[in-house]
Amino acid sequence: MLRLAATTEAAVETALAALAVRAAACGIRLVRLDGTQARGVAASLPIGVFPT
């Protein structure tokens, strides 16, 4: 899981675009968790379950 933050929405979008290009070049697929951050954080906890 990767968290991307910046000082403005425009800066986030710019950073995300650059990150997406680099990730794709490495065969990595990014999935945005906008609005579902709690599930994403919970999924990254080492407790062995995934919230539904």
C-alpha distances in whole Angstrom, upper triangle without the diagonal:
4,7,10,13,17,20,21,20,22,20,16,18,19,16,14,17,17,13,14,17,16,13,16,18,16,15,12,11,9,9,10,10,13,15,13,11,12,12,8,8,11,9,7,11,13,15,15,15,14,15,18
4,6,10,13,17,18,17,18,16,13,15,16,13,11,14,14,11,12,15,14,12,15,17,15,16,12,12,9,10,10,10,12,15,14,11,14,14,10,10,13,12,10,13,16,19,19,19,17,18,20
4,7,10,14,15,14,16,14,11,13,14,11,10,14,14,11,13,16,16,14,17,19,18,19,15,14,11,11,10,10,11,13,13,10,12,13,10,10,14,13,12,14,17,20,21,20,18,19,21
4,7,11,12,11,12,10,7,10,11,8,7,11,12,9,12,15,14,13,16,19,18,19,16,15,12,12,10,11,11,14,14,12,15,16,13,13,17,17,15,18,21,24,25,24,22,22,24
4,7,9,9,11,9,6,10,11,9,9,13,13,12,14,17,17,17,20,22,22,23,19,19,15,15,13,13,12,14,15,13,16,18,15,15,19,19,18,20,23,26,27,26,24,24,26
4,6,7,9,6,5,9,10,8,10,13,13,13,16,18,18,19,21,23,23,25,22,21,18,18,15,16,15,17,19,16,19,21,19,19,22,23,22,24,27,29,31,30,28,28,29
4,7,9,7,8,11,12,11,13,16,16,17,19,21,22,22,25,26,27,28,25,25,21,21,18,19,17,19,21,18,21,24,22,21,25,26,25,27,30,32,34,33,31,30,31
4,5,5,6,9,10,11,12,14,16,16,18,20,21,22,24,26,27,28,25,24,21,20,17,18,15,17,20,18,22,24,22,22,26,27,26,28,31,34,35,34,31,30,31
4,5,5,6,9,10,10,12,14,15,16,19,20,20,22,24,26,26,23,22,18,18,14,15,13,15,18,17,20,22,20,21,25,25,25,27,31,33,33,32,29,28,29
4,5,5,6,9,10,11,13,14,15,17,19,20,21,23,25,26,23,22,19,19,16,17,15,18,21,20,23,25,23,24,27,28,27,30,33,35,36,35,32,31,31
4,5,5,6,8,10,11,12,14,16,17,18,20,22,23,24,22,21,18,18,16,17,16,19,21,19,23,24,22,23,26,27,25,28,31,34,34,34,31,31,32
4,5,5,6,9,10,10,12,14,15,16,18,20,21,22,19,18,14,15,12,14,12,15,17,16,19,21,18,19,23,23,22,25,28,30,31,30,27,27,28
4,5,5,6,9,10,10,12,14,15,16,19,20,21,18,17,14,14,12,14,13,16,18,17,21,22,19,21,24,24,23,27,30,32,32,31,28,28,28
4,5,5,6,9,10,11,13,14,16,17,19,20,18,17,15,16,14,17,16,19,21,20,24,25,22,23,27,26,25,29,31,34,34,33,31,31,31
4,5,5,6,9,10,11,12,14,16,17,18,16,16,13,15,13,16,15,19,20,19,22,23,20,21,24,24,22,26,28,31,31,31,28,29,30
4,5,5,6,9,10,10,12,14,15,16,13,12,10,11,10,13,13,16,17,16,20,20,17,19,22,21,20,24,26,29,29,28,26,26,27
4,5,5,6,9,10,11,13,15,15,14,13,11,13,12,15,15,19,20,20,23,23,20,22,26,24,23,27,29,32,32,31,28,29,29
4,5,5,6,9,10,11,13,15,13,13,12,15,14,18,18,22,22,21,25,25,22,23,27,25,24,27,29,32,32,32,29,30,31
4,5,5,6,8,10,11,12,10,11,9,12,12,15,16,20,20,19,22,22,19,20,23,22,20,24,26,29,29,28,26,27,28
4,5,5,6,9,10,10,9,8,7,10,11,14,16,19,19,19,22,22,18,21,23,22,21,24,26,29,28,28,25,26,27
4,6,5,6,9,10,10,10,10,13,14,18,19,23,23,23,26,25,22,24,27,25,24,27,29,32,31,31,28,30,30
4,5,5,7,9,9,10,11,14,16,19,20,24,24,23,26,25,22,23,26,24,23,26,27,30,30,30,28,29,30
4,5,5,6,5,7,7,11,13,16,18,22,21,20,23,22,19,21,23,21,19,23,24,27,26,26,24,26,27
4,5,5,5,6,8,12,14,18,20,23,23,22,25,24,21,23,25,23,22,26,27,29,28,28,26,27,28
4,6,7,10,12,15,18,21,23,27,26,26,29,27,24,26,28,26,24,28,29,32,30,31,29,30,31
4,6,9,11,15,18,21,23,27,25,25,27,26,22,24,26,23,22,25,26,29,27,28,26,29,29
4,7,10,13,16,19,22,25,24,24,26,24,21,23,25,22,21,24,25,28,26,26,24,27,27
4,6,10,13,16,19,22,20,20,22,21,17,20,21,18,17,21,22,25,23,23,21,23,24
4,7,10,13,16,19,18,18,20,18,15,18,20,17,17,21,22,24,23,22,20,21,22
4,7,10,12,15,15,14,17,16,13,15,18,15,15,19,21,23,22,21,18,20,20
4,6,9,12,11,12,15,13,10,14,16,13,14,18,20,22,21,19,16,17,17
4,6,9,9,9,13,12,10,13,15,14,14,18,21,22,22,20,17,17,17
4,6,5,6,9,8,7,10,12,12,13,16,19,20,20,18,15,14,14
4,6,6,10,11,10,12,14,15,16,18,22,23,23,21,18,16,16
4,6,8,9,10,12,14,14,16,18,22,22,23,20,17,15,15
4,6,6,6,9,10,11,13,15,18,19,19,16,13,11,11
4,5,5,6,8,10,11,13,16,17,18,16,13,12,13
4,5,5,6,8,10,11,15,15,16,14,11,9,11
4,6,5,6,9,10,13,13,14,11,8,6,8
4,5,5,6,9,12,13,14,12,9,9,11
4,5,5,7,10,12,13,12,10,10,13
4,5,5,9,9,10,8,7,7,10
4,6,8,9,9,7,5,7,10
4,6,9,9,9,9,10,14
4,6,8,8,9,11,14
4,6,8,10,13,16
4,6,9,11,14
4,7,10,13
4,7,9
4,6
4
